[in-house]
Amino acid sequence: MRKMKLKKNDTVIVVRGRKADRGKTGKVMRILADEKRIVVEKVHLIKEYVRANPQKNIKGGIVEREGDIPLSSVMFYCKECEQGVRVGYKFKEITQQKQRVCSKCGVVIDQE
């Protein structure tokens, strides 16, 4: 299995998929690494029927929630470039720790 270059709370842009979702940006809510899928905030909204459960205080009805989309359908959104970009790696000079960087403008993504 390949290493995931995206992390939770990264901002991504949808480049492929339904016409309604194409071009939308949102934060990564969940990554399903085994299935190579990703859940993005306010993208690929689906309606789901939820059964009422009085013991857990859940009302029944139709609920709208985010569905998962393929990982290959999204790109990291760089705020400097203002577009979808690939993510590369660079080592810190002193500590030799790996950092994620924008492959276009070279801006460091992870500030740790």
Rosetta constraint file for C-alpha pairs under 8 A:
AtomPair CA 4 CA 33 HARMONIC 7.57 0.50
AtomPair CA 5 CA 87 HARMONIC 6.63 0.50
AtomPair CA 6 CA 10 HARMONIC 6.68 0.50
AtomPair CA 6 CA 76 HARMONIC 7.32 0.50
AtomPair CA 7 CA 28 HARMONIC 7.21 0.50
AtomPair CA 7 CA 31 HARMONIC 7.61 0.50
AtomPair CA 8 CA 27 HARMONIC 7.62 0.50
AtomPair CA 8 CA 28 HARMONIC 5.14 0.50
AtomPair CA 8 CA 29 HARMONIC 5.90 0.50
AtomPair CA 8 CA 30 HARMONIC 6.20 0.50
AtomPair CA 8 CA 31 HARMONIC 7.07 0.50
AtomPair CA 9 CA 27 HARMONIC 5.17 0.50
AtomPair CA 9 CA 28 HARMONIC 4.92 0.50
AtomPair CA 9 CA 29 HARMONIC 6.31 0.50
AtomPair CA 10 CA 27 HARMONIC 5.47 0.50
AtomPair CA 10 CA 28 HARMONIC 5.54 0.50
AtomPair CA 10 CA 76 HARMONIC 7.35 0.50
AtomPair CA 11 CA 25 HARMONIC 6.77 0.50
AtomPair CA 11 CA 26 HARMONIC 5.50 0.50
AtomPair CA 11 CA 27 HARMONIC 4.50 0.50
AtomPair CA 11 CA 28 HARMONIC 6.44 0.50
AtomPair CA 11 CA 76 HARMONIC 6.28 0.50
AtomPair CA 11 CA 77 HARMONIC 5.58 0.50
AtomPair CA 11 CA 78 HARMONIC 7.96 0.50
AtomPair CA 12 CA 25 HARMONIC 5.54 0.50
AtomPair CA 12 CA 26 HARMONIC 5.71 0.50
AtomPair CA 12 CA 27 HARMONIC 6.25 0.50
AtomPair CA 12 CA 28 HARMONIC 7.04 0.50
AtomPair CA 12 CA 40 HARMONIC 7.93 0.50
AtomPair CA 12 CA 74 HARMONIC 6.23 0.50
AtomPair CA 12 CA 75 HARMONIC 5.48 0.50
AtomPair CA 12 CA 76 HARMONIC 4.45 0.50
AtomPair CA 12 CA 77 HARMONIC 4.74 0.50
AtomPair CA 12 CA 84 HARMONIC 7.31 0.50
AtomPair CA 13 CA 23 HARMONIC 6.11 0.50
AtomPair CA 13 CA 24 HARMONIC 5.68 0.50
AtomPair CA 13 CA 25 HARMONIC 4.32 0.50
AtomPair CA 13 CA 26 HARMONIC 6.71 0.50
AtomPair CA 13 CA 74 HARMONIC 5.55 0.50
AtomPair CA 13 CA 75 HARMONIC 5.45 0.50
AtomPair CA 13 CA 76 HARMONIC 6.35 0.50
AtomPair CA 13 CA 77 HARMONIC 5.70 0.50
AtomPair CA 13 CA 83 HARMONIC 7.85 0.50
AtomPair CA 13 CA 84 HARMONIC 6.10 0.50
AtomPair CA 14 CA 21 HARMONIC 6.80 0.50
AtomPair CA 14 CA 22 HARMONIC 5.31 0.50
AtomPair CA 14 CA 23 HARMONIC 5.29 0.50
AtomPair CA 14 CA 24 HARMONIC 5.64 0.50
AtomPair CA 14 CA 25 HARMONIC 6.45 0.50
AtomPair CA 14 CA 73 HARMONIC 5.93 0.50
AtomPair CA 14 CA 74 HARMONIC 4.47 0.50
AtomPair CA 14 CA 75 HARMONIC 6.58 0.50
AtomPair CA 15 CA 22 HARMONIC 5.64 0.50
AtomPair CA 15 CA 23 HARMONIC 6.03 0.50
AtomPair CA 15 CA 73 HARMONIC 5.59 0.50
AtomPair CA 15 CA 74 HARMONIC 5.55 0.50
AtomPair CA 15 CA 75 HARMONIC 6.95 0.50
AtomPair CA 16 CA 22 HARMONIC 5.92 0.50
AtomPair CA 16 CA 73 HARMONIC 4.84 0.50
AtomPair CA 16 CA 74 HARMONIC 7.10 0.50
AtomPair CA 17 CA 21 HARMONIC 6.61 0.50
AtomPair CA 17 CA 22 HARMONIC 6.10 0.50
AtomPair CA 17 CA 73 HARMONIC 6.70 0.50
AtomPair CA 18 CA 22 HARMONIC 6.19 0.50
AtomPair CA 18 CA 44 HARMONIC 7.99 0.50
AtomPair CA 21 CA 43 HARMONIC 6.02 0.50
AtomPair CA 21 CA 44 HARMONIC 6.37 0.50
AtomPair CA 24 CA 43 HARMONIC 7.14 0.50
AtomPair CA 25 CA 77 HARMONIC 7.66 0.50
AtomPair CA 26 CA 40 HARMONIC 5.87 0.50
AtomPair CA 26 CA 41 HARMONIC 5.21 0.50
AtomPair CA 26 CA 42 HARMONIC 6.70 0.50
AtomPair CA 26 CA 43 HARMONIC 7.27 0.50
AtomPair CA 27 CA 40 HARMONIC 5.67 0.50
AtomPair CA 27 CA 41 HARMONIC 5.42 0.50
AtomPair CA 28 CA 38 HARMONIC 7.18 0.50
AtomPair CA 28 CA 39 HARMONIC 6.05 0.50
AtomPair CA 28 CA 40 HARMONIC 4.60 0.50
AtomPair CA 28 CA 41 HARMONIC 6.32 0.50
AtomPair CA 29 CA 38 HARMONIC 7.82 0.50
AtomPair CA 29 CA 39 HARMONIC 5.52 0.50
AtomPair CA 29 CA 40 HARMONIC 5.52 0.50
AtomPair CA 29 CA 41 HARMONIC 6.15 0.50
AtomPair CA 30 CA 38 HARMONIC 6.00 0.50
AtomPair CA 30 CA 39 HARMONIC 5.11 0.50
AtomPair CA 30 CA 40 HARMONIC 7.28 0.50
AtomPair CA 31 CA 36 HARMONIC 7.86 0.50
AtomPair CA 31 CA 37 HARMONIC 6.37 0.50
AtomPair CA 31 CA 38 HARMONIC 4.62 0.50
AtomPair CA 31 CA 39 HARMONIC 6.33 0.50
AtomPair CA 32 CA 36 HARMONIC 5.93 0.50
AtomPair CA 32 CA 37 HARMONIC 5.16 0.50
AtomPair CA 32 CA 38 HARMONIC 5.77 0.50
AtomPair CA 32 CA 39 HARMONIC 7.98 0.50
AtomPair CA 33 CA 37 HARMONIC 6.55 0.50
AtomPair CA 33 CA 38 HARMONIC 7.99 0.50
AtomPair CA 36 CA 70 HARMONIC 6.28 0.50
AtomPair CA 36 CA 71 HARMONIC 5.63 0.50
AtomPair CA 37 CA 68 HARMONIC 6.05 0.50
AtomPair CA 37 CA 69 HARMONIC 5.45 0.50
AtomPair CA 37 CA 70 HARMONIC 4.38 0.50
AtomPair CA 37 CA 71 HARMONIC 4.80 0.50
AtomPair CA 38 CA 68 HARMONIC 5.27 0.50
AtomPair CA 38 CA 69 HARMONIC 5.46 0.50
AtomPair CA 38 CA 70 HARMONIC 6.17 0.50
AtomPair CA 38 CA 71 HARMONIC 5.60 0.50
AtomPair CA 39 CA 43 HARMONIC 7.91 0.50
AtomPair CA 39 CA 66 HARMONIC 6.68 0.50
AtomPair CA 39 CA 67 HARMONIC 6.21 0.50
AtomPair CA 39 CA 68 HARMONIC 4.51 0.50
AtomPair CA 39 CA 69 HARMONIC 6.36 0.50
AtomPair CA 40 CA 44 HARMONIC 7.88 0.50
AtomPair CA 40 CA 66 HARMONIC 7.04 0.50
AtomPair CA 40 CA 67 HARMONIC 7.99 0.50
AtomPair CA 40 CA 68 HARMONIC 7.31 0.50
AtomPair CA 40 CA 69 HARMONIC 7.96 0.50
AtomPair CA 41 CA 66 HARMONIC 6.71 0.50
AtomPair CA 42 CA 66 HARMONIC 6.35 0.50
AtomPair CA 43 CA 66 HARMONIC 6.22 0.50
AtomPair CA 43 CA 67 HARMONIC 7.57 0.50
AtomPair CA 44 CA 66 HARMONIC 5.67 0.50
AtomPair CA 44 CA 67 HARMONIC 5.46 0.50
AtomPair CA 44 CA 68 HARMONIC 7.17 0.50
AtomPair CA 44 CA 69 HARMONIC 7.32 0.50
AtomPair CA 45 CA 64 HARMONIC 6.39 0.50
AtomPair CA 45 CA 65 HARMONIC 5.43 0.50
AtomPair CA 45 CA 66 HARMONIC 4.51 0.50
AtomPair CA 45 CA 67 HARMONIC 5.92 0.50
AtomPair CA 46 CA 64 HARMONIC 5.58 0.50
AtomPair CA 46 CA 65 HARMONIC 5.55 0.50
AtomPair CA 46 CA 66 HARMONIC 6.06 0.50
AtomPair CA 46 CA 67 HARMONIC 6.07 0.50
AtomPair CA 47 CA 62 HARMONIC 6.38 0.50
AtomPair CA 47 CA 63 HARMONIC 5.58 0.50
AtomPair CA 47 CA 64 HARMONIC 4.42 0.50
AtomPair CA 47 CA 65 HARMONIC 6.44 0.50
AtomPair CA 48 CA 62 HARMONIC 5.57 0.50
AtomPair CA 48 CA 63 HARMONIC 5.26 0.50
AtomPair CA 48 CA 64 HARMONIC 6.21 0.50
AtomPair CA 48 CA 65 HARMONIC 7.44 0.50
AtomPair CA 49 CA 60 HARMONIC 7.59 0.50
AtomPair CA 49 CA 61 HARMONIC 5.70 0.50
AtomPair CA 49 CA 62 HARMONIC 4.52 0.50
AtomPair CA 49 CA 63 HARMONIC 6.20 0.50
AtomPair CA 50 CA 59 HARMONIC 7.85 0.50
AtomPair CA 50 CA 60 HARMONIC 5.17 0.50
AtomPair CA 50 CA 61 HARMONIC 5.38 0.50
AtomPair CA 50 CA 62 HARMONIC 6.10 0.50
AtomPair CA 50 CA 63 HARMONIC 6.73 0.50
AtomPair CA 51 CA 59 HARMONIC 7.42 0.50
AtomPair CA 51 CA 60 HARMONIC 4.66 0.50
AtomPair CA 51 CA 61 HARMONIC 6.64 0.50
AtomPair CA 52 CA 58 HARMONIC 5.56 0.50
AtomPair CA 52 CA 59 HARMONIC 4.84 0.50
AtomPair CA 52 CA 60 HARMONIC 3.79 0.50
AtomPair CA 52 CA 61 HARMONIC 7.38 0.50
AtomPair CA 53 CA 57 HARMONIC 6.10 0.50
AtomPair CA 53 CA 58 HARMONIC 5.04 0.50
AtomPair CA 53 CA 59 HARMONIC 6.63 0.50
AtomPair CA 53 CA 60 HARMONIC 7.27 0.50
AtomPair CA 54 CA 58 HARMONIC 5.96 0.50
AtomPair CA 54 CA 59 HARMONIC 7.36 0.50
AtomPair CA 69 CA 73 HARMONIC 7.10 0.50
AtomPair CA 70 CA 74 HARMONIC 7.68 0.50
AtomPair CA 75 CA 84 HARMONIC 5.17 0.50
AtomPair CA 75 CA 85 HARMONIC 6.04 0.50
AtomPair CA 75 CA 86 HARMONIC 6.71 0.50
AtomPair CA 76 CA 84 HARMONIC 5.37 0.50
AtomPair CA 76 CA 85 HARMONIC 5.52 0.50
AtomPair CA 76 CA 86 HARMONIC 6.43 0.50
AtomPair CA 76 CA 87 HARMONIC 7.03 0.50
AtomPair CA 77 CA 82 HARMONIC 6.85 0.50
AtomPair CA 77 CA 83 HARMONIC 5.58 0.50
AtomPair CA 77 CA 84 HARMONIC 4.52 0.50
AtomPair CA 77 CA 85 HARMONIC 6.21 0.50
AtomPair CA 78 CA 82 HARMONIC 5.57 0.50
AtomPair CA 78 CA 83 HARMONIC 5.93 0.50
AtomPair CA 78 CA 84 HARMONIC 6.34 0.50
AtomPair CA 78 CA 85 HARMONIC 6.51 0.50
AtomPair CA 78 CA 102 HARMONIC 6.92 0.50
AtomPair CA 79 CA 83 HARMONIC 7.40 0.50
AtomPair CA 80 CA 105 HARMONIC 7.58 0.50
AtomPair CA 80 CA 107 HARMONIC 7.80 0.50
AtomPair CA 81 CA 104 HARMONIC 7.62 0.50
AtomPair CA 81 CA 105 HARMONIC 6.92 0.50
AtomPair CA 85 CA 102 HARMONIC 6.65 0.50
AtomPair CA 85 CA 103 HARMONIC 6.77 0.50
AtomPair CA 85 CA 104 HARMONIC 6.85 0.50
AtomPair CA 86 CA 102 HARMONIC 6.44 0.50
AtomPair CA 86 CA 103 HARMONIC 5.68 0.50
AtomPair CA 86 CA 104 HARMONIC 7.69 0.50
AtomPair CA 87 CA 100 HARMONIC 6.45 0.50
AtomPair CA 87 CA 101 HARMONIC 5.83 0.50
AtomPair CA 87 CA 102 HARMONIC 5.20 0.50
AtomPair CA 87 CA 103 HARMONIC 5.67 0.50
AtomPair CA 88 CA 100 HARMONIC 5.75 0.50
AtomPair CA 88 CA 101 HARMONIC 5.18 0.50
AtomPair CA 88 CA 102 HARMONIC 6.14 0.50
AtomPair CA 88 CA 103 HARMONIC 5.45 0.50
AtomPair CA 89 CA 98 HARMONIC 6.36 0.50
AtomPair CA 89 CA 99 HARMONIC 5.52 0.50
AtomPair CA 89 CA 100 HARMONIC 4.72 0.50
AtomPair CA 89 CA 101 HARMONIC 5.64 0.50
AtomPair CA 90 CA 98 HARMONIC 5.74 0.50
AtomPair CA 90 CA 99 HARMONIC 5.25 0.50
AtomPair CA 90 CA 100 HARMONIC 6.49 0.50
AtomPair CA 90 CA 101 HARMONIC 6.70 0.50
AtomPair CA 91 CA 96 HARMONIC 5.26 0.50
AtomPair CA 91 CA 97 HARMONIC 5.38 0.50
AtomPair CA 91 CA 98 HARMONIC 4.58 0.50
AtomPair CA 91 CA 99 HARMONIC 5.90 0.50
AtomPair CA 92 CA 96 HARMONIC 4.83 0.50
AtomPair CA 92 CA 97 HARMONIC 5.35 0.50
AtomPair CA 92 CA 98 HARMONIC 6.49 0.50
AtomPair CA 92 CA 99 HARMONIC 6.95 0.50
AtomPair CA 99 CA 108 HARMONIC 6.84 0.50
AtomPair CA 99 CA 109 HARMONIC 7.41 0.50
AtomPair CA 99 CA 110 HARMONIC 6.25 0.50
AtomPair CA 100 CA 108 HARMONIC 6.04 0.50
AtomPair CA 100 CA 109 HARMONIC 5.43 0.50
AtomPair CA 100 CA 110 HARMONIC 5.95 0.50
AtomPair CA 101 CA 106 HARMONIC 5.58 0.50
AtomPair CA 101 CA 107 HARMONIC 5.51 0.50
AtomPair CA 101 CA 108 HARMONIC 4.40 0.50
AtomPair CA 101 CA 109 HARMONIC 5.25 0.50
AtomPair CA 101 CA 110 HARMONIC 7.66 0.50
AtomPair CA 102 CA 106 HARMONIC 4.86 0.50
AtomPair CA 102 CA 107 HARMONIC 5.42 0.50
AtomPair CA 102 CA 108 HARMONIC 6.60 0.50
AtomPair CA 102 CA 109 HARMONIC 6.84 0.50
